[in-house]
Amino acid sequence: MSSVSFASLTNQKIDTARRFIKQSQNSEEKWLGVGLESSAIFQLRSALNGLLKEVSSAYSLSGSLDVAKLLAEAETKQMMVPVLSELSGLLSRSDSWCSQLHQAYLVQLECCAARSIVEDDNVIGRGSDAGASVGFYLANLVELVLRFREESSEY
């Protein structure tokens, strides 16, 4: 599969998440809004996986969906992959949007009730905030994807 195909799949996941978020904010039914937000979280996590596939393809890496493994592989090949370094840093900080997205995804995967994901004053968002947290994850992921693609096109 070419990187264009991976980019297209990533774009589709981002677009689907954007639509779910918009629908959740416009829904008058609380249960539907929660379901749409959960679906958006899944799509955003899938888009992040798509970005990892794009990176793997662009740098001829194994295709793993584990940031640490990809970063270690890149270092072994003596390559600097800025997006992987950034993702590694974001995932190591519990107050980052990426770590919060990952935790929100795990909560959805485990079928936990919408609740605070992290008990901390530095929380980006909590469940049932009318899509604000999910929208924040979307905006940051889109920014990261665009930066990666711009950096990749320079080479």
DSSP file with accessible surface (Angstrom, degrees, kcal/mol):
  #  RESIDUE AA STRUCTURE BP1 BP2  ACC     N-H-->O    O-->H-N    N-H-->O    O-->H-N    TCO  KAPPA ALPHA  PHI   PSI    X-CA   Y-CA   Z-CA
    1    1 A M              0   0  156      0, 0.0     2,-0.1     0, 0.0     0, 0.0   0.000 360.0 360.0 360.0 136.0    0.0    0.0    0.0
    2    2 A S     >  -     0   0   63      1,-0.1     4,-1.8     4,-0.0     3,-0.3  -0.371 360.0-110.8 -82.7 164.2    1.4    3.4   -0.9
    3    3 A S  H  > S+     0   0   57      1,-0.2     4,-2.8     2,-0.2     5,-0.2   0.805 118.2  62.4 -65.5 -26.2    1.7    6.3    1.5
    4    4 A V  H  > S+     0   0  108      2,-0.2     4,-2.6     1,-0.2    -1,-0.2   0.927 103.7  48.4 -63.0 -42.0   -1.0    8.1   -0.5
    5    5 A S  H  > S+     0   0   50     -3,-0.3     4,-2.3     2,-0.2    -2,-0.2   0.907 111.7  48.7 -64.1 -42.2   -3.4    5.3    0.5
    6    6 A F  H  X S+     0   0   38     -4,-1.8     4,-2.6     2,-0.2    -2,-0.2   0.918 111.8  50.1 -63.3 -41.0   -2.4    5.5    4.1
    7    7 A A  H  X S+     0   0   18     -4,-2.8     4,-2.8     1,-0.2    -2,-0.2   0.915 109.8  50.9 -63.0 -41.0   -2.9    9.3    4.0
    8    8 A S  H  X S+     0   0   55     -4,-2.6     4,-2.4     2,-0.2    -1,-0.2   0.920 110.8  47.9 -63.0 -43.3   -6.3    8.8    2.4
    9    9 A L  H  X S+     0   0   76     -4,-2.3     4,-2.2     2,-0.2    -2,-0.2   0.909 111.9  50.1 -64.2 -40.9   -7.3    6.3    5.2
   10   10 A T  H  X S+     0   0    0     -4,-2.6     4,-2.4     1,-0.2    -2,-0.2   0.935 110.6  50.2 -61.6 -44.7   -6.1    8.7    7.8
   11   11 A N  H  X S+     0   0   74     -4,-2.8     4,-2.7     1,-0.2    -2,-0.2   0.894 108.7  52.2 -60.8 -41.0   -8.1   11.6    6.3
   12   12 A Q  H  X S+     0   0  106     -4,-2.4     4,-2.6     2,-0.2    -1,-0.2   0.915 109.8  48.6 -62.5 -42.5  -11.2    9.4    6.2
   13   13 A K  H  X S+     0   0   69     -4,-2.2     4,-2.4     2,-0.2    -2,-0.2   0.911 112.5  48.4 -64.5 -41.7  -10.9    8.6    9.9
   14   14 A I  H  X S+     0   0   10     -4,-2.4     4,-2.6     2,-0.2    -2,-0.2   0.926 112.2  48.8 -64.3 -44.1  -10.4   12.3   10.7
   15   15 A D  H  X S+     0   0   57     -4,-2.7     4,-2.3     2,-0.2    -2,-0.2   0.915 111.3  49.7 -63.5 -42.0  -13.4   13.3    8.6
   16   16 A T  H  X S+     0   0   47     -4,-2.6     4,-2.5     1,-0.2    -1,-0.2   0.928 111.2  49.2 -62.8 -43.8  -15.6   10.7   10.3
   17   17 A A  H  X S+     0   0    0     -4,-2.4     4,-2.6     2,-0.2    -2,-0.2   0.926 109.5  52.5 -60.5 -44.0  -14.5   11.8   13.7
   18   18 A R  H  X S+     0   0  111     -4,-2.6     4,-2.4     1,-0.2    -2,-0.2   0.921 110.8  47.5 -58.6 -42.3  -15.2   15.4   12.8
   19   19 A R  H  X S+     0   0  154     -4,-2.3     4,-2.6     2,-0.2    -1,-0.2   0.902 111.2  50.3 -67.5 -41.2  -18.7   14.4   11.7
   20   20 A F  H  X S+     0   0   48     -4,-2.5     4,-2.6     2,-0.2    -1,-0.2   0.911 110.9  49.9 -62.5 -42.1  -19.4   12.4   14.8
   21   21 A I  H  X S+     0   0    9     -4,-2.6     4,-2.0     2,-0.2    -2,-0.2   0.940 111.4  48.1 -62.2 -46.6  -18.3   15.3   17.0
   22   22 A K  H  X S+     0   0  137     -4,-2.4     4,-1.5     1,-0.2    -2,-0.2   0.931 113.4  47.6 -60.8 -44.7  -20.5   17.7   15.1
   23   23 A Q  H  X S+     0   0  105     -4,-2.6     4,-1.0     1,-0.2    -1,-0.2   0.891 109.5  53.5 -64.2 -38.5  -23.5   15.4   15.4
   24   24 A S  H  < S+     0   0   11     -4,-2.6     3,-0.3     1,-0.2    -1,-0.2   0.876 109.3  48.5 -65.2 -35.0  -22.8   14.8   19.1
   25   25 A Q  H  < S+     0   0  102     -4,-2.0    -1,-0.2     1,-0.2    -2,-0.2   0.786 114.6  45.8 -75.0 -25.6  -22.9   18.5   19.8
   26   26 A N  H  < S+     0   0  114     -4,-1.5     2,-0.3    -5,-0.2    -1,-0.2   0.534  90.0 106.8 -92.3  -7.9  -26.1   19.0   17.8
   27   27 A S     <  -     0   0   31     -4,-1.0     6,-0.0    -3,-0.3    -3,-0.0  -0.524  50.6-165.4 -77.8 134.7  -27.9   16.0   19.4
   28   28 A E  S    S+     0   0  191     -2,-0.3     2,-0.7     5,-0.0    -1,-0.1   0.602  72.5  85.4 -88.4 -14.8  -30.6   16.7   21.9
   29   29 A E     >  -     0   0  106      1,-0.2     4,-2.2     2,-0.0     3,-0.2  -0.806  68.2-155.8 -90.7 116.0  -30.5   13.1   23.1
   30   30 A K  H  > S+     0   0  161     -2,-0.7     4,-2.4     1,-0.2     5,-0.2   0.905  93.1  53.8 -58.6 -42.8  -27.8   12.7   25.8
   31   31 A W  H  > S+     0   0  178      1,-0.2     4,-2.0     2,-0.2    -1,-0.2   0.883 109.6  48.4 -61.7 -37.1  -27.4    9.0   25.1
   32   32 A L  H  > S+     0   0   66     -3,-0.2     4,-2.8     2,-0.2    -1,-0.2   0.917 109.2  52.6 -70.0 -41.5  -26.8    9.6   21.4
   33   33 A G  H  X S+     0   0    8     -4,-2.2     4,-2.3     1,-0.2    -2,-0.2   0.920 110.0  48.4 -59.8 -42.3  -24.3   12.4   22.1
   34   34 A V  H  X S+     0   0   55     -4,-2.4     4,-2.3     1,-0.2    -1,-0.2   0.925 112.4  49.0 -64.7 -43.2  -22.3   10.0   24.4
   35   35 A G  H  X S+     0   0   34     -4,-2.0     4,-2.2    -5,-0.2    -2,-0.2   0.902 111.3  48.8 -63.4 -40.6  -22.4    7.3   21.7
   36   36 A L  H  X S+     0   0   20     -4,-2.8     4,-2.4     2,-0.2    -1,-0.2   0.886 110.3  51.1 -68.4 -38.1  -21.2    9.7   19.0
   37   37 A E  H  X S+     0   0   26     -4,-2.3     4,-2.4     2,-0.2    -2,-0.2   0.911 109.7  50.7 -63.6 -41.5  -18.4   11.0   21.2
   38   38 A S  H  X S+     0   0   28     -4,-2.3     4,-2.1     1,-0.2    -2,-0.2   0.916 110.9  48.9 -61.2 -42.1  -17.3    7.4   21.8
   39   39 A S  H  X S+     0   0   48     -4,-2.2     4,-2.4     1,-0.2    -2,-0.2   0.890 109.4  52.4 -64.7 -39.2  -17.4    6.7   18.1
   40   40 A A  H  X S+     0   0    0     -4,-2.4     4,-2.7     2,-0.2    -2,-0.2   0.908 107.0  52.6 -63.8 -40.7  -15.3    9.9   17.5
   41   41 A I  H  X S+     0   0   11     -4,-2.4     4,-2.4     1,-0.2     5,-0.2   0.929 109.5  49.2 -61.3 -44.4  -12.7    8.7   20.0
   42   42 A F  H  X S+     0   0   96     -4,-2.1     4,-2.4     1,-0.2    -1,-0.2   0.930 112.0  48.3 -60.2 -44.4  -12.4    5.4   18.2
   43   43 A Q  H  X S+     0   0   28     -4,-2.4     4,-2.3     1,-0.2    -2,-0.2   0.891 110.9  50.9 -65.3 -37.7  -12.0    7.2   14.8
   44   44 A L  H  X S+     0   0    0     -4,-2.7     4,-2.3     2,-0.2    -1,-0.2   0.906 110.3  48.4 -67.4 -40.5   -9.4    9.5   16.2
   45   45 A R  H  X S+     0   0   36     -4,-2.4     4,-2.2     2,-0.2    -2,-0.2   0.910 111.9  50.3 -64.7 -39.0   -7.4    6.6   17.6
   46   46 A S  H  X S+     0   0   22     -4,-2.4     4,-2.2    -5,-0.2    -2,-0.2   0.883 108.7  52.3 -64.9 -37.7   -7.7    4.9   14.2
   47   47 A A  H  X S+     0   0    0     -4,-2.3     4,-2.4     2,-0.2    -2,-0.2   0.891 107.1  52.3 -65.5 -38.5   -6.5    8.1   12.5
   48   48 A L  H  X S+     0   0    3     -4,-2.3     4,-2.2     2,-0.2    -2,-0.2   0.921 108.9  49.9 -63.1 -41.5   -3.5    8.2   14.8
   49   49 A N  H  X S+     0   0   38     -4,-2.2     4,-2.0     1,-0.2    -2,-0.2   0.897 108.6  53.6 -61.2 -39.5   -2.8    4.6   13.8
   50   50 A G  H  X S+     0   0   12     -4,-2.2     4,-2.4     2,-0.2    -2,-0.2   0.904 106.4  51.8 -61.0 -41.2   -3.1    5.7   10.2
   51   51 A L  H  X S+     0   0    0     -4,-2.4     4,-2.7     1,-0.2    -2,-0.2   0.920 107.4  52.5 -61.5 -42.0   -0.5    8.4   10.8
   52   52 A L  H  X S+     0   0    0     -4,-2.2     4,-2.7     1,-0.2    -1,-0.2   0.887 108.7  50.2 -62.4 -36.4    1.8    5.8   12.3
   53   53 A K  H  X S+     0   0   72     -4,-2.0     4,-2.5     2,-0.2    -1,-0.2   0.897 109.6  51.2 -66.9 -39.2    1.3    3.7    9.1
   54   54 A E  H  X S+     0   0    9     -4,-2.4     4,-2.7     2,-0.2    -2,-0.2   0.931 111.9  46.6 -61.2 -44.9    2.1    6.9    7.0
   55   55 A V  H  X S+     0   0    0     -4,-2.7     4,-2.3     2,-0.2    -2,-0.2   0.927 111.4  51.5 -63.4 -45.9    5.3    7.4    9.0
   56   56 A S  H  <>S+     0   0    5     -4,-2.7     5,-2.9     1,-0.2     4,-0.4   0.911 113.3  44.9 -57.7 -43.6    6.3    3.8    8.7
   57   57 A S  H ><5S+     0   0   45     -4,-2.5     3,-0.9     3,-0.2    -1,-0.2   0.927 112.5  50.4 -67.6 -44.0    5.8    3.9    5.0
   58   58 A A  H 3<5S+     0   0   52     -4,-2.7    -2,-0.2     1,-0.2    -1,-0.2   0.842 121.3  33.7 -64.8 -33.5    7.7    7.2    4.5
   59   59 A Y  T 3<5S-     0   0   45     -4,-2.3    -1,-0.2    -5,-0.2    -2,-0.2   0.237 109.6-116.2-107.5  10.7   10.7    6.0    6.6
   60   60 A S  T < 5 +     0   0   91     -3,-0.9    -3,-0.2    -4,-0.4     2,-0.2   0.913  61.0 155.3  53.8  50.1   10.6    2.3    5.5
   61   61 A L      < -     0   0   18     -5,-2.9    -1,-0.1    -6,-0.2     9,-0.1  -0.485  58.9 -90.6 -99.9 176.3    9.9    1.1    9.1
   62   62 A S        -     0   0   81     -2,-0.2    -5,-0.0     1,-0.1     8,-0.0   0.675  51.7-116.2 -64.9 -23.8    8.2   -2.1   10.1
   63   63 A G        +     0   0   15      1,-0.2    -1,-0.1   -11,-0.1    -6,-0.1   0.548  57.5 157.8  95.8   8.5    4.7   -0.8   10.2
   64   64 A S        -     0   0   29      1,-0.1    -1,-0.2     2,-0.1    -8,-0.1  -0.235  42.5-143.0 -60.6 154.0    4.2   -1.3   14.0
   65   65 A L  S    S+     0   0   73     -9,-0.0     2,-0.6   -12,-0.0    -1,-0.1   0.250  74.1 100.8-101.5  12.3    1.5    0.7   15.7
   66   66 A D     >  -     0   0   70      1,-0.2     4,-2.4   -14,-0.1     5,-0.2  -0.877  61.7-155.9-101.7 116.5    3.7    1.1   18.8
   67   67 A V  H  > S+     0   0   12     -2,-0.6     4,-2.8     1,-0.2     5,-0.2   0.905  93.2  52.0 -59.3 -44.3    5.4    4.5   18.9
   68   68 A A  H  > S+     0   0   64      1,-0.2     4,-2.6     2,-0.2    -1,-0.2   0.908 110.7  47.8 -61.5 -41.9    8.3    3.3   21.1
   69   69 A K  H  > S+     0   0  135      2,-0.2     4,-2.4     1,-0.2    -1,-0.2   0.913 113.4  47.5 -65.6 -42.5    9.0    0.3   18.8
   70   70 A L  H  X S+     0   0    0     -4,-2.4     4,-2.6     2,-0.2    -2,-0.2   0.913 112.5  49.2 -64.8 -41.2    9.0    2.6   15.7
   71   71 A L  H  X S+     0   0   22     -4,-2.8     4,-2.5     2,-0.2    -2,-0.2   0.926 111.8  48.5 -64.1 -43.4   11.2    5.1   17.5
   72   72 A A  H  X S+     0   0   49     -4,-2.6     4,-2.4    -5,-0.2    -2,-0.2   0.912 111.8  50.0 -63.2 -40.4   13.7    2.4   18.5
   73   73 A E  H  X S+     0   0   44     -4,-2.4     4,-1.9     2,-0.2    -2,-0.2   0.914 110.5  49.3 -64.1 -43.0   13.7    1.0   15.0
   74   74 A A  H  <>S+     0   0    0     -4,-2.6     5,-3.1     1,-0.2    -2,-0.2   0.918 111.3  49.5 -62.9 -41.6   14.4    4.5   13.5
   75   75 A E  H ><5S+     0   0  124     -4,-2.5     3,-1.6     3,-0.2    -2,-0.2   0.896 108.0  53.8 -65.0 -38.6   17.2    5.1   16.0
   76   76 A T  H 3<5S+     0   0  120     -4,-2.4    -1,-0.2     1,-0.3    -2,-0.2   0.887 110.4  46.8 -61.3 -37.7   18.7    1.7   15.1
   77   77 A K  T 3<5S-     0   0  103     -4,-1.9    -1,-0.3    -5,-0.2    -2,-0.2   0.318 118.3-117.9 -84.8   6.3   18.6    2.7   11.5
   78   78 A Q  T < 5 +     0   0  186     -3,-1.6     2,-0.4     1,-0.2    -3,-0.2   0.884  66.9 141.5  56.9  44.0   20.2    6.1   12.6
   79   79 A M      < -     0   0   55     -5,-3.1     2,-0.6    -6,-0.1    -1,-0.2  -0.915  48.3-140.1-114.6 144.9   17.2    8.1   11.4
   80   80 A M        -     0   0  140     -2,-0.4    -9,-0.0    -3,-0.1    -5,-0.0  -0.917  19.0-177.8-102.0 119.6   15.7   11.1   13.0
   81   81 A V    >>  -     0   0    1     -2,-0.6     4,-2.0     1,-0.2     3,-0.6  -0.872   7.1-168.5-120.2  94.9   11.9   11.0   12.8
   82   82 A P  H 3> S+     0   0   51      0, 0.0     4,-2.7     0, 0.0     5,-0.2   0.854  83.9  54.4 -54.6 -40.5   10.5   14.1   14.4
   83   83 A V  H 3> S+     0   0    3      1,-0.2     4,-2.6     2,-0.2     5,-0.2   0.883 108.9  49.1 -65.6 -35.5    6.9   13.1   14.5
   84   84 A L  H <> S+     0   0    0     -3,-0.6     4,-2.6     2,-0.2    -1,-0.2   0.908 111.0  49.8 -69.5 -39.4    7.8    9.9   16.4
   85   85 A S  H  X S+     0   0   45     -4,-2.0     4,-2.2     2,-0.2    -2,-0.2   0.921 112.8  47.7 -62.6 -42.7    9.9   11.8   18.9
   86   86 A E  H  X S+     0   0   63     -4,-2.7     4,-2.6    -5,-0.2    -2,-0.2   0.936 112.5  48.0 -64.7 -45.2    7.0   14.2   19.4
   87   87 A L  H  X S+     0   0    0     -4,-2.6     4,-2.8     2,-0.2     5,-0.2   0.903 109.9  53.0 -63.0 -39.8    4.5   11.4   19.8
   88   88 A S  H  X S+     0   0   45     -4,-2.6     4,-1.4     1,-0.2    -1,-0.2   0.928 111.2  46.5 -60.7 -44.6    6.8    9.7   22.3
   89   89 A G  H  X S+     0   0   30     -4,-2.2     4,-0.7     1,-0.2    -2,-0.2   0.911 113.0  49.3 -63.9 -42.3    7.0   12.8   24.4
   90   90 A L  H >< S+     0   0   15     -4,-2.6     3,-0.9     1,-0.2     9,-0.5   0.908 110.3  50.1 -64.5 -41.8    3.3   13.4   24.2
   91   91 A L  H 3< S+     0   0   59     -4,-2.8    -1,-0.2     1,-0.2    -2,-0.2   0.769 105.7  57.5 -69.8 -23.3    2.5    9.8   25.3
   92   92 A S  H 3< S+     0   0   95     -4,-1.4     2,-0.6    -5,-0.2    -1,-0.2   0.654  96.2  72.3 -81.3 -14.7    4.9   10.1   28.2
   93   93 A R    X<  -     0   0  120     -3,-0.9     3,-1.8    -4,-0.7     6,-0.4  -0.896  68.6-156.0-104.5 117.6    3.0   13.1   29.7
   94   94 A S  T 3  S+     0   0   62     -2,-0.6    -1,-0.1     1,-0.3     9,-0.1   0.710  92.7  57.4 -65.9 -18.0   -0.3   12.3   31.2
   95   95 A D  T 3  S+     0   0   59     28,-0.1    -1,-0.3     4,-0.1     2,-0.1   0.412  84.9 105.5 -94.1   5.2   -1.5   15.9   30.7
   96   96 A S  S <> S-     0   0    2     -3,-1.8     4,-2.5    -6,-0.4     5,-0.2  -0.475  79.0-120.7 -84.2 156.4   -1.0   15.9   26.9
   97   97 A W  H  > S+     0   0   19      1,-0.2     4,-2.5     2,-0.2     5,-0.2   0.877 113.0  52.7 -61.0 -36.9   -3.8   15.6   24.4
   98   98 A C  H  > S+     0   0    0      2,-0.2     4,-2.4     1,-0.2    -1,-0.2   0.923 110.4  45.5 -69.4 -43.1   -2.3   12.4   22.9
   99   99 A S  H  > S+     0   0   13     -9,-0.5     4,-2.5    -6,-0.4    -1,-0.2   0.910 113.6  50.7 -65.2 -40.1   -2.1   10.7   26.3
  100  100 A Q  H  X S+     0   0    0     -4,-2.5     4,-2.7     2,-0.2    -2,-0.2   0.903 109.5  50.5 -65.0 -40.2   -5.6   11.8   27.1
  101  101 A L  H  X S+     0   0    0     -4,-2.5     4,-2.5     2,-0.2    -2,-0.2   0.932 110.5  49.8 -61.9 -44.7   -6.9   10.5   23.8
  102  102 A H  H  X S+     0   0   57     -4,-2.4     4,-2.3     1,-0.2    -2,-0.2   0.924 112.4  46.8 -60.7 -43.8   -5.2    7.2   24.4
  103  103 A Q  H  X S+     0   0   70     -4,-2.5     4,-2.4     2,-0.2    -1,-0.2   0.902 111.2  51.5 -66.0 -40.7   -6.8    7.0   27.9
  104  104 A A  H  X S+     0   0    2     -4,-2.7     4,-2.2     2,-0.2    -1,-0.2   0.903 109.7  50.9 -62.5 -38.8  -10.2    8.0   26.5
  105  105 A Y  H  X S+     0   0   50     -4,-2.5     4,-2.7     2,-0.2    -2,-0.2   0.932 109.6  49.3 -63.4 -45.4   -9.9    5.2   23.9
  106  106 A L  H  X S+     0   0   47     -4,-2.3     4,-2.2     1,-0.2    -2,-0.2   0.896 108.8  53.2 -62.6 -38.8   -9.0    2.7   26.6
  107  107 A V  H  <>S+     0   0   10     -4,-2.4     5,-2.2     1,-0.2     4,-0.3   0.932 111.7  45.5 -61.1 -44.3  -12.0    3.8   28.7
  108  108 A Q  H ><5S+     0   0   58     -4,-2.2     3,-1.3     1,-0.2    -2,-0.2   0.907 111.3  52.7 -65.1 -41.1  -14.3    3.2   25.7
  109  109 A L  H 3<5S+     0   0  108     -4,-2.7    -1,-0.2     1,-0.3    -2,-0.2   0.860 110.4  47.5 -63.5 -34.9  -12.7   -0.1   24.9
  110  110 A E  T 3<5S-     0   0  125     -4,-2.2    -1,-0.3    -5,-0.2    -2,-0.2   0.395 110.8-122.9 -88.1   2.4  -13.3   -1.3   28.5
  111  111 A C  T < 5 +     0   0  115     -3,-1.3     2,-0.2    -4,-0.3    -3,-0.2   0.860  51.9 163.6  59.2  38.5  -16.9   -0.1   28.4
  112  112 A C      < -     0   0   37     -5,-2.2    -1,-0.2    -6,-0.2     3,-0.1  -0.553  43.9 -99.3 -82.4 153.9  -16.5    2.1   31.4
  113  113 A A        -     0   0   76     -2,-0.2     2,-0.3     1,-0.1    -1,-0.1  -0.342  50.9 -84.7 -67.0 152.9  -19.0    4.8   32.1
  114  114 A A  S    S+     0   0   51     -3,-0.1     2,-0.3    12,-0.0    -1,-0.1  -0.441  77.5 133.8 -61.4 121.6  -18.2    8.3   31.1
  115  115 A R        -     0   0  121     -2,-0.3    12,-0.6    -3,-0.1     2,-0.2  -0.945  63.3 -55.4-157.3 177.0  -16.2    9.7   33.9
  116  116 A S        -     0   0   19     -2,-0.3     3,-0.1    10,-0.2    10,-0.1  -0.428  41.6-161.4 -64.7 130.1  -13.0   11.6   34.7
  117  117 A I  S    S+     0   0   34      8,-0.4     2,-0.4     1,-0.3    -1,-0.2   0.879  76.7  27.5 -82.7 -39.5  -10.2    9.8   33.0
  118  118 A V  S    S-     0   0   28      7,-0.3     2,-1.4     2,-0.1    -1,-0.3  -0.985  70.2-142.6-127.2 131.1   -7.4   11.4   35.1
  119  119 A E        +     0   0  155     -2,-0.4     2,-0.3    -3,-0.1     3,-0.0  -0.682  63.7 109.3 -90.4  85.9   -7.8   12.7   38.6
  120  120 A D  S >  S-     0   0   59     -2,-1.4     3,-1.0     1,-0.1    -2,-0.1  -0.993  76.1-121.8-157.5 153.8   -5.6   15.7   38.2
  121  121 A D  T 3  S+     0   0  160     -2,-0.3    -1,-0.1     1,-0.2    -2,-0.0   0.669 108.8  63.4 -74.9 -15.4   -5.7   19.4   38.0
  122  122 A N  T 3  S+     0   0   98      3,-0.0    -1,-0.2    -3,-0.0     2,-0.1   0.153  71.4 140.3 -95.7  20.4   -4.0   19.3   34.6
  123  123 A V    <   -     0   0   26     -3,-1.0     3,-0.1     1,-0.2   -28,-0.1  -0.411  44.4-153.7 -69.4 133.1   -6.8   17.4   32.9
  124  124 A I  S    S-     0   0   56      1,-0.3     2,-0.3    -2,-0.1    -1,-0.2   0.904  72.6 -19.0 -70.3 -43.0   -7.5   18.6   29.4
  125  125 A G        -     0   0    8      8,-0.0    -8,-0.4    -3,-0.0     2,-0.3  -0.993  55.3-141.3-161.1 162.9  -11.1   17.3   29.5
  126  126 A R        -     0   0  107     -2,-0.3     3,-0.4   -10,-0.1     7,-0.3  -0.863  43.5 -78.1-125.5 162.3  -13.5   15.1   31.3
  127  127 A G  S    S+     0   0   31    -12,-0.6    -1,-0.1    -2,-0.3   -11,-0.1  -0.157 110.3  27.8 -57.4 154.1  -16.3   13.0   29.9
  128  128 A S  S    S+     0   0   67      1,-0.1    -1,-0.2   -13,-0.1   -94,-0.0   0.893  71.4 136.2  61.9  44.9  -19.6   14.7   29.1
  129  129 A D  S >  S-     0   0   47     -3,-0.4     3,-1.6     0, 0.0    -1,-0.1  -0.079  82.8 -97.0-110.0  34.2  -18.2   18.1   28.2
  130  130 A A  T 3  S-     0   0   72      1,-0.3    -3,-0.1     2,-0.1   -96,-0.0   0.830  77.7 -57.7  57.3  35.4  -20.3   18.5   25.1
  131  131 A G  T 3> S+     0   0    0   -107,-0.1     4,-2.7     1,-0.1    -1,-0.3   0.479 103.7 125.3  82.4   1.6  -17.5   17.2   22.8
  132  132 A A  H <> S+     0   0   60     -3,-1.6     4,-2.0     1,-0.2     5,-0.1   0.921  76.0  44.8 -62.9 -44.5  -15.0   19.9   23.8
  133  133 A S  H  > S+     0   0    9     -7,-0.3     4,-2.5     2,-0.2    -1,-0.2   0.940 114.9  47.5 -63.8 -46.6  -12.3   17.3   24.7
  134  134 A V  H  > S+     0   0    3      1,-0.2     4,-2.5     2,-0.2    -2,-0.2   0.907 111.8  51.3 -64.0 -39.1  -12.8   15.2   21.6
  135  135 A G  H  X S+     0   0   23     -4,-2.7     4,-2.6     2,-0.2    -1,-0.2   0.880 108.7  51.9 -63.3 -36.5  -12.8   18.4   19.5
  136  136 A F  H  X S+     0   0   92     -4,-2.0     4,-2.2     2,-0.2    -2,-0.2   0.915 109.2  49.1 -66.2 -42.8   -9.5   19.3   21.2
  137  137 A Y  H  X S+     0   0    5     -4,-2.5     4,-2.6     1,-0.2     5,-0.2   0.923 111.5  50.8 -60.3 -44.7   -8.0   15.9   20.4
  138  138 A L  H  X S+     0   0   18     -4,-2.5     4,-2.8     1,-0.2     5,-0.2   0.944 109.5  49.0 -59.3 -49.9   -9.2   16.3   16.8
  139  139 A A  H  X S+     0   0   58     -4,-2.6     4,-2.1     1,-0.2    -1,-0.2   0.911 114.4  45.2 -60.0 -42.6   -7.6   19.7   16.3
  140  140 A N  H  X S+     0   0   31     -4,-2.2     4,-2.3     2,-0.2    -1,-0.2   0.886 112.9  49.8 -70.6 -38.1   -4.3   18.6   17.7
  141  141 A L  H  X S+     0   0    0     -4,-2.6     4,-2.8    -5,-0.2     5,-0.2   0.932 110.6  50.0 -66.1 -44.0   -4.2   15.4   15.7
  142  142 A V  H  X S+     0   0   31     -4,-2.8     4,-2.8    -5,-0.2     5,-0.2   0.932 110.5  50.8 -59.7 -43.5   -5.0   17.3   12.5
  143  143 A E  H  X S+     0   0  102     -4,-2.1     4,-2.4    -5,-0.2    -1,-0.2   0.929 111.7  47.4 -60.6 -43.3   -2.2   19.8   13.3
  144  144 A L  H  X S+     0   0    1     -4,-2.3     4,-2.6     2,-0.2    -2,-0.2   0.926 112.3  49.0 -64.7 -45.0    0.3   16.9   13.9
  145  145 A V  H  X S+     0   0    2     -4,-2.8     4,-2.6     1,-0.2     5,-0.2   0.935 112.5  47.9 -60.8 -46.7   -0.8   15.1   10.7
  146  146 A L  H  X S+     0   0  101     -4,-2.8     4,-2.4    -5,-0.2    -1,-0.2   0.907 111.6  49.8 -63.8 -40.6   -0.4   18.3    8.6
  147  147 A R  H  X S+     0   0   76     -4,-2.4     4,-2.8    -5,-0.2     5,-0.2   0.925 111.1  49.6 -63.3 -43.8    3.0   19.1   10.1
  148  148 A F  H  X S+     0   0    7     -4,-2.6     4,-2.7     1,-0.2    -2,-0.2   0.941 112.7  46.8 -59.7 -46.8    4.2   15.6    9.4
  149  149 A R  H  X S+     0   0   56     -4,-2.6     4,-2.0     2,-0.2    -1,-0.2   0.886 112.5  49.7 -65.1 -37.9    3.0   15.7    5.8
  150  150 A E  H  X S+     0   0  121     -4,-2.4     4,-0.9    -5,-0.2    -1,-0.2   0.938 112.9  46.4 -66.1 -44.1    4.5   19.1    5.2
  151  151 A E  H >< S+     0   0   57     -4,-2.8     3,-0.6     1,-0.2     4,-0.4   0.896 112.6  51.3 -63.9 -39.8    7.9   18.0    6.6
  152  152 A S  H >< S+     0   0   36     -4,-2.7     3,-1.1     1,-0.2    -1,-0.2   0.862 105.2  55.3 -66.6 -34.6    7.8   14.8    4.5
  153  153 A S  H 3< S+     0   0   93     -4,-2.0    -1,-0.2     1,-0.2    -2,-0.2   0.713  95.5  67.8 -74.0 -16.2    7.1   16.8    1.3
  154  154 A E  T <<        0   0  128     -4,-0.9    -1,-0.2    -3,-0.6    -2,-0.2   0.687 360.0 360.0 -74.5 -17.0   10.2   18.9    1.9
  155  155 A Y    <         0   0  213     -3,-1.1    -3,-0.0    -4,-0.4    -1,-0.0  -0.515 360.0 360.0 -98.6 360.0   12.4   15.8    1.3
